[in-house]
Amino acid sequence: MKETISMREIYEILKKRIRLILVIAIGIMIITAAVSYYLLTPVYQTSTQLLINQEQNIVTLTTQSIETDLQLVGTYSEIITSPIILEQVISQLGLDVSYEELQEKVNVEITENSQLLTIVVQDADLALAVSIANNTAEVFKAEIIELMNVDNVTLLSPAVVTENQTPVSPNPPLNILLAAIIGLIVGAAIAMILRYLDTTLRNEEDIHNVLGLPVLGAISSMNEEDIPANEPIAFKRREAQKE
């Protein structure tokens, strides 16, 4: 016979195992906190902003020139992370990394319908991240003149080292919150598994549901005060010893 379970039964199971669930959740939270604060390496993020614009005055500025700059933004974003730029950055800064490793640290963000490019760099060393971002911008600004035969890149906002800058990862409070949620889910799942692995028949309803047999009678628990006064003294003594 297929066993079904109601929401009330689920509530009773979880209520009975609430200590187990909380222990599991707290344990996972403690492990996550220890890993986040002491084992994971903090990663910092910095950025340099570039403006793509033609060097011309307001009188000669046209919609067509702006459109051209907007189209170049996508092309420029690919050039920034290309070997011709990043390999020069590695050489100039004396970095002990490959082009692929540096490319993973450097990303270019494009603002929609804007002539702005943002070079974003992430590294465990904040000062090094700032140097990479600014050097990448300078190399790109110099190389684009030869590559595209146009001088339309302006360094708008260089990266700087700020005091008390917090890392972008890990985020211990968020990690601990997620660990608490996962711990509660895992604890509840374990509580339900233990309930279904336990084949003990506890009451008349269990006998009827599992065996499919009618219950003919039940033996209720008996306290000492329920024993009549005329019962043998030995019976009372045995009951007292059990208690």
N, C-alpha and C positions, 0 to 999 in steps of 0.2 A: 504494500500500500504506500502510495507516495505521500510523504510528510509535507505538510504546509505549515507556514509560520506567519503569525499576524504581527502587526506593528507593535501591539502591546507586548507580545512575547519577546520581540527584539529589544524593546525598551527594558524589560525585566532582565534579559541576558546582559545587556550593557550596564545596567545599574548594579547587577551582582558583581561584574568584573571591572567596576570603575577604577579600583585601585591598580589593577594590572594595566589598564589602558593609560592611566596617568603616569605610571612608572615608565612605560615604554615611551610615551611622548616626552617626558622630562629627560630620559636617557638620550634620546635622539637629539633633543635641543642642546644638551651639554656637549655631546660629541661635535655637533655642528658649530657651536660657539668656539670650542677649542681649535677646530680646524680653521675657522674663519680668522681668528685672532692670532694664532700662533704658527700655523703651517702654511697658509696661502700667502704668496708674495703680493704685496700691494702694487697695483698698476695705476699710474697717473696718466692724465690726458691733458694735452695742450693743443693749441691751434693757431695758425697764421692765416689771415684773410687777405685775399688778392682781389683787385678790381680790374676787370677786363674792359678797357675803353680806348677808343682812338684818340690820339693826341691832336685835338682840334678845338677851336673855340666854339662858343655857343652859336655864333652866326652860321658856321658851316656844319653844325651838328644836324644830321638828318635822321629820319626814322629808319632809313635803309642801313645807315651805319650802325645804329643800335641793334637792328635785327642781325646784322653780320656778327657783331660781338656776341650776341646771345647764342648763335649757332656755333661760334668758336669755343664757348664754354665747355661743351661736351667733349670736343676734341682735346682741349687743354687738360681736362681732368685725366684723360688717358695718357697723355704725354708725361704728366707729373709723376706717375707711378711706373713709367717705362724705365728700362735699364739705362738709357742715355742720361737720365737725370739722377736716379738713385745710385748708380755706380760711382758717379762723381761725388755724391754726398758721402758715400762710404770712404772714398779715397781722401777727400778733404778733411773729414773728421777722424780718420784713422780707425774706423769701426771694425771690430773683429766679427763681422757677420756677413752672410752671403746676401746676394740681391733678393732672393726669395724671402729670407728672414726679415729683411728690412721692409720689403713690400707688405708683409703681414702687419707691420706696425704703422704704416702710412696709409691713410684713407683720404679721399677727396669728397667733400660734400658740396652738392650743387643746390643753390636756392632756386626754386622754380620761377621762371620769368624774371631772372635777376642776372646781373653781370658780375656777381660775386662768386668766388671760389674759396672754399675753406679747406686748408690742409690740416688734417687732424692726425696727431701722432700719439700713440700710447706706448709707455715704457715704464719699467720698474724704477728707473732713475729719472726724476722730474727734470733735472738740469739737462740731462742728455736728450730727453724728449723735446725740450725747448730748442736746443741746438739743432736737432734734426729737422724740426719744423721750419725754423728760420733759414737754415742752410739750403733746404729743399726749395724754398721760395726764391732765394737768391740765385741758385743754379738755374732754376726754371726761367726766371726773368731774363737771365743772360742768354740762355740757349734758345729761347723762343725767337729772338731777333734773327738768328741764323737759320733756324728751322722754318719759320713762317715768313721771314723777310718783313716783319712788322714789329713795331715797338708799342704794344698796347697793354702792357701788364704793369700795374702799380701795386706796390706793397702797401696795403691799407692799414693792417693791424698786425704787428709782429707778435710772436709768442713771448711771454715773459714768465719768470719764476715768481710766484706769489707766496707770501708767508701763510703758513697753516693751511696749505692747499690739501684737500682731502682726496684720497684715491677714488677712482671710479669703480674699482673692484679690488677685493671682495666687498660686499655690503653686509656686514655682520647682522644688523637688526633685521634686514629683509630675509637673510638666510635663516635666522633663528625663527622668525615668524612662519616661513615655509616649512621648517623642520617640525614646528608644533602641529601644523595642519597634517603633515604626513604622518607624524607620530600618532595622532589621534585616529587617523584612518587605519594605520597598521595595527594599532592596539584593538580597535573595534573588530577588524578582520580576524585577528588572533582569538579574540573572545568568542566570536561566532564559530570559528573552527573547533575550538575546545568544546563548545557546547555540542556540536554534531559528532565529535569523536567520543563523547561521553555517552555510553549506551545504558547508563543506570536508569531503571524505571522508578520514578519517584512517587507517583500517585496513580490513582485509578484511571485518570485520563491518558497517561502514558501507556498503561497496559492496553487500554482499548484502541489507541491509535497505532501502536506498534504491532501488537499481536492480533488485533481484530477480534478479541474475545470479550464477551460480556463480563462485567464485574459482579460477582455474586455476593461479595461481602468485603468488609474492610475491618482491620484491627486498629482501633484508635489507641493513642498513647494514654498511659494511666499514671497518675500521680499518687503519692502515698496517701493523700487525704481522700482519694477515691476508693481506697481499700476498706471494705466493711470491717467493723470492730471485731467480728467473730472469725476473721481469717486467721490461719495459723501464724504464730509468731515467727517461725522460720521463714515464711514467705516475705514477711515485712523486713526481716534482717537481710535477705538476699537483695531486695529492692534498695535498701539503704546502702549496701556495699556497692551496688552498681552506680549509685549517685556519687 
